[in-house]
Amino acid sequence: MAIDRKLLDILCCPVTKIPVEPLPKKRLDELNALIEEGRVQYQDGTAVTGPVTEALITENGERIYLVEDGIPVMLEERAITARALGWI
């Protein structure tokens, strides 16, 4: 289920207040490959398990938030940092 465009227009990172945008398919595929290798953790240190079908990334490319069943999980401890993935 795709995230509602109106909701996307008002969402921002709860930490930095930077707006978010959909994670491009190429990056989503890269993220899923890293998850499969067991190399992805949330900010709180727990492992990300299972494939991701949709995610949001801050416009500066630093934080990723997963979207579960069309609902963005915009919690600081559930963010994934792009730095930890080696993307920046």
N, C-alpha and C positions, 0 to 999 in steps of 0.2 A: 504494500500500500504506500503510495507516494505521499509525502508530507504536503499539507495544504499550503499553497503559495502565500496566502494572507498571513498565516502563522510564521512562515519563513521570513517574511518581510519585517516582523517585529522581534524575532529571536536574536539574542546575542549571548556571548560567553558570560556566564555568571561571575567569572573571576576578572576578566580583562574588559568586559563590556564591548568587545569587538563583535560586529555582526558575523553571522555564520552563513554558509552557503553549502549546497549539496557537495559531497565528496565525489569527484569525477570517477567514472567507471574504472579507468586505468588504476587510479590510486586505491579504489575499493578492492580490485583484484590483488594488488600488491599487499594490502592490509590482510586480506584473507589468506594469502600465502604465508605471511609472517605468523598469523594466528595458528595455522596448521602446523608450523614449525615450533610452536610453543614459545614464541618470542615477544608476545604482546601482553602487557599488563595495564590495568587501570592505574590511575594516580594513587589509589589506596594500596597498591601492590598485589591485588588479586589478578589471577590470570584471566584473559579474555578467552572464552571457549566458544566453539561453534562458529559457523560462517556468518558474516555480516551481510545483510541485503541492502541496507541503507545507512548512511552516516552523514553527519554535518561536520564541516571544518571551518575554523575561524578564517576570516578574510586574509589574515596575515600568515595562515598556514601552520600555526603553532599547536592548536588543540583540536582534537577530534571527539565528537559526541555521537554515540550510536543512536539510531532510531529503531525502536522496537514496536512492531505492530502499528506503525504510523505515528508513534509518539516519541518525540525527542527526549532523551534522558539527559537533561541539562544540569547535572550535579557535578560539582568540582571533583569529588572523589571518583566519579565514573568517567572522567575524561581520559583520553589517551594522548600523550604528548608526541608530537611529530619528531621531536628531538630524540626521544627514546627509540623511535623507529629508524633513526638515521636519515630522516627526510630533510632535516635542516641542520 
